[in-house]
Amino acid sequence: MAKITASDVNKLRQQTGAGMMDCKKALVEADGDFEKAIEILRKKGQKVAAKRGDNEAAEGLVVSLTSDDNAAGVILKVNCETDFVAKNQDFHDFVSKLAGIALANGVSTIDDLKKQDFDGITVEEKLVEQIGKIGEKIEATELALLNGGSVVAYNHPGNQVASLVALNGEGEEVQSAGRDVAMQAAAMAPVSLNRDEVPQDVIEKELEIGKDQARQEGKPEAMLEKIATGRLNKFYKENTLLEQAFIKDNKQDVKGYLNSVEKGLTVTAFKRFALK
């Protein structure tokens, strides 16, 4: 039987991120063969993943970031089971690296992300490896990629909420304005960019709610449609990003604020992910 030294265990730990005891057991089982030990640790991750598959993973992190030239950005949500893991720096670094891989390879779906390389293995294999290391369910659940004249990322402290905003301009002033709007998107949770992009089922639901409210207030049946339409307009102003009152100056909406920064400046797309 091969002699397993503390140096060997530490080397395997550095390579895999697994715990010291897990590394020692794997090396003993592999009779000192590092490649076999790594495979043993991966299989352990697969077993843990199978056991934890039905568990709820409601905690986690959301991370957004942009390329050095601000021409592209990604936002990624990775879930885990406990707040303890979510607050761990190693987990934060892992999620940030996944987001960086997505950005570097220009991928916009979780399935495509899982196929990318992560230090010699696929992201999908790395996720399973992390499950074995941490001992709870981990899954990448949401991913989006934006491109534009300028893309701005905002990560709210704690990384429970993040946003990504693409604008049709460039330069420092545009970046600064984009950060303001990205913060607004994170805080105010708009349902869409503008009223034209509000899903039809949401519109129909709001109209129905408006009619029911008016009916309960005793309004004439013939007036219900008109009243509901008026309330729908209010919904647009409160829930679409460009029509929302700008949080730093509620005398103007976001569209007006951007136009005051640079004529014609607007948001072309945004994404907001939150854990809850």
C-alpha positions in Angstrom: 0.0 0.0 0.0 1.3 3.4 -1.0 2.3 5.8 1.8 -0.1 8.8 1.9 1.6 11.9 3.2 0.1 15.2 4.4 1.6 16.8 1.3 -0.2 14.4 -1.0 -3.5 15.1 0.8 -3.0 18.8 0.5 -2.1 18.6 -3.1 -5.3 16.7 -3.9 -7.3 19.2 -1.8 -5.8 22.1 -3.9 -6.7 20.3 -7.1 -10.3 19.4 -6.2 -11.4 21.7 -3.3 -12.6 18.6 -1.4 -12.2 18.3 2.4 -9.0 17.0 3.9 -10.5 13.8 5.2 -12.3 13.1 1.9 -9.0 13.6 0.1 -7.1 11.3 2.4 -9.8 8.5 2.1 -9.8 8.8 -1.7 -6.0 8.6 -1.9 -6.0 5.5 0.4 -8.7 3.9 -1.7 -6.8 4.7 -4.9 -3.5 3.5 -3.4 -1.9 6.9 -4.0 -3.0 7.3 -7.6 -4.0 10.9 -8.0 -6.1 10.5 -11.1 -8.0 7.6 -9.6 -8.5 9.6 -6.4 -10.0 12.4 -8.3 -12.3 10.0 -10.0 -13.4 8.6 -6.6 -14.2 12.1 -5.4 -16.2 12.8 -8.5 -18.2 9.6 -8.0 -18.8 10.6 -4.5 -20.3 13.9 -5.8 -22.5 11.9 -8.2 -23.8 9.8 -5.3 -24.5 12.9 -3.2 -26.2 14.6 -6.1 -28.5 11.6 -6.6 -29.4 11.6 -2.9 -30.0 15.4 -2.8 -31.8 15.6 -6.1 -35.3 16.1 -4.7 -34.2 18.6 -2.0 -35.3 22.2 -2.3 -32.5 24.6 -3.2 -34.0 28.0 -2.3 -30.8 29.8 -1.2 -27.8 30.8 -3.3 -26.3 33.7 -5.1 -27.0 36.0 -8.1 -24.0 37.5 -9.8 -23.8 39.9 -12.7 -20.7 41.1 -14.5 -19.6 42.8 -17.7 -16.7 42.5 -20.2 -13.7 44.9 -19.8 -15.1 47.0 -22.7 -18.6 47.0 -21.3 -20.0 45.7 -24.6 -21.5 42.5 -23.1 -22.6 41.2 -19.7 -24.0 38.2 -18.0 -26.2 37.6 -15.0 -26.3 34.1 -13.4 -28.3 32.6 -10.5 -26.9 29.5 -8.7 -29.0 27.9 -6.0 -28.0 25.9 -3.0 -29.8 24.5 0.0 -28.6 26.6 2.9 -27.8 30.2 3.8 -24.6 28.9 5.4 -23.2 27.7 2.0 -24.5 30.8 0.2 -22.5 33.1 2.5 -19.3 31.0 2.1 -16.6 32.9 0.1 -15.6 29.7 -1.8 -19.1 29.4 -3.1 -19.2 33.0 -4.1 -15.9 32.6 -5.9 -17.3 29.5 -7.7 -20.4 31.3 -8.9 -18.4 34.3 -10.0 -16.1 32.0 -12.0 -19.1 30.3 -13.6 -20.4 33.7 -14.6 -17.0 34.6 -16.1 -17.0 31.4 -18.1 -20.4 32.2 -19.5 -19.3 35.7 -20.4 -16.0 34.6 -22.0 -17.8 32.1 -24.2 -20.9 34.2 -25.0 -23.4 31.6 -23.7 -26.9 32.5 -22.8 -28.5 29.3 -21.6 -27.8 27.0 -18.7 -27.5 24.0 -21.0 -24.8 25.7 -23.0 -23.0 26.8 -19.9 -22.9 23.2 -18.6 -21.0 22.2 -21.7 -18.2 24.7 -21.2 -14.7 23.9 -19.9 -14.0 24.4 -16.2 -10.3 23.6 -15.5 -10.3 20.5 -17.6 -13.7 19.2 -17.0 -17.2 20.4 -18.0 -19.1 22.9 -15.9 -21.7 20.1 -15.5 -19.1 17.8 -14.0 -17.8 20.6 -11.8 -21.2 21.2 -10.4 -21.4 17.5 -9.4 -17.9 17.8 -7.9 -19.1 20.8 -5.9 -22.1 18.8 -4.6 -19.8 16.1 -3.4 -17.5 18.7 -1.8 -20.2 20.7 0.0 -22.7 17.9 0.6 -25.9 19.7 -0.6 -27.7 20.3 -3.8 -26.3 23.0 -6.1 -27.8 24.0 -9.4 -27.3 26.8 -11.9 -30.9 27.9 -12.5 -31.0 31.1 -14.5 -28.6 32.8 -17.0 -28.9 35.7 -19.4 -26.5 37.4 -21.8 -26.9 41.0 -23.0 -25.0 43.0 -25.6 -25.2 46.7 -26.4 -23.5 50.0 -26.7 -22.9 49.8 -23.0 -23.9 47.1 -20.6 -23.9 47.8 -16.9 -24.0 45.3 -14.0 -25.3 45.9 -10.5 -25.0 43.4 -7.6 -26.9 44.4 -4.5 -24.9 43.7 -1.3 -25.3 40.1 -0.3 -25.9 39.0 -3.9 -29.5 38.1 -3.4 -30.6 40.4 -6.2 -28.6 41.6 -9.2 -29.4 43.3 -12.5 -28.0 43.9 -15.9 -28.9 46.8 -18.2 -28.0 47.4 -21.9 -28.0 51.0 -23.3 -27.7 52.4 -26.8 -24.8 54.8 -25.9 -21.2 54.7 -24.7 -19.0 56.7 -22.4 -18.6 57.5 -18.7 -21.8 59.5 -18.4 -23.8 56.6 -20.0 -22.1 54.1 -17.7 -23.0 56.2 -14.7 -26.6 56.6 -15.8 -26.7 52.9 -16.6 -25.7 52.1 -13.0 -28.5 54.3 -11.7 -31.0 52.5 -13.9 -29.6 49.1 -13.0 -30.0 49.9 -9.3 -33.6 51.0 -10.0 -34.3 47.7 -11.8 -32.9 45.8 -8.8 -34.9 47.8 -6.3 -38.2 48.2 -8.1 -38.5 44.8 -9.9 -40.2 46.0 -13.1 -42.1 43.4 -15.1 -40.8 44.6 -18.4 -38.8 47.3 -20.2 -41.9 49.2 -21.5 -45.7 48.7 -21.9 -45.3 47.0 -25.3 -43.3 44.2 -23.7 -45.8 43.4 -20.9 -47.1 39.8 -21.4 -50.6 39.7 -22.6 -51.7 37.4 -19.8 -50.5 40.0 -17.3 -52.5 42.7 -19.1 -55.6 40.6 -19.1 -55.2 39.8 -15.4 -54.7 43.5 -14.5 -57.8 44.5 -16.5 -59.8 41.9 -14.7 -58.6 43.0 -11.3 -59.4 46.6 -12.3 -62.9 45.7 -13.2 -63.5 43.7 -10.1 -62.2 46.5 -7.9 -64.5 49.1 -9.7 -67.4 46.7 -9.4 -66.9 46.3 -5.6 -66.7 50.1 -5.4 -70.2 50.2 -6.9 -69.2 51.7 -10.2 -71.7 51.3 -13.1 -71.2 48.2 -15.3 -70.9 50.4 -18.4 -67.9 52.3 -16.8 -65.9 49.2 -15.7 -63.9 48.9 -18.9 -62.8 52.5 -18.9 -61.9 52.5 -15.3 -59.9 49.3 -15.7 -58.0 50.8 -18.6 -57.1 53.8 -16.5 -55.8 51.6 -13.7 -53.8 49.6 -16.3 -52.1 52.8 -17.3 -51.1 53.3 -13.7 -49.8 49.7 -13.6 -47.6 50.5 -16.6 -46.2 53.6 -14.8 -45.4 51.6 -11.7 -44.2 48.4 -13.3 -42.4 49.1 -16.6 -38.8 50.2 -16.3 -38.8 53.2 -18.6 -42.1 54.6 -17.3 -41.3 54.2 -13.6 -40.6 57.3 -11.6 -36.8 57.7 -11.3 -35.9 56.8 -7.8 -33.3 59.6 -7.5 -35.7 62.2 -8.8 -39.4 61.1 -8.9 -40.4 64.3 -10.8 -39.3 62.5 -14.0 -39.5 58.9 -15.2 -36.5 56.8 -16.2 -37.1 57.5 -19.9 -36.9 61.2 -19.2 -33.9 60.9 -17.0 -31.9 59.0 -19.6 -32.9 61.6 -22.3 -31.6 64.3 -20.0 -28.2 62.6 -19.8 -27.9 62.2 -23.5 -30.6 62.9 -26.1 -32.0 59.7 -27.4 -30.3 57.6 -24.7 -32.4 54.6 -23.6 -32.3 51.1 -22.3 -32.5 48.5 -25.0 -32.8 45.5 -22.6 -32.5 44.5 -19.0 -32.5 41.5 -16.8 -33.1 41.1 -13.1 -32.7 37.9 -11.1 -33.5 37.5 -7.4 -33.5 34.6 -5.0 -36.9 35.4 -3.6 
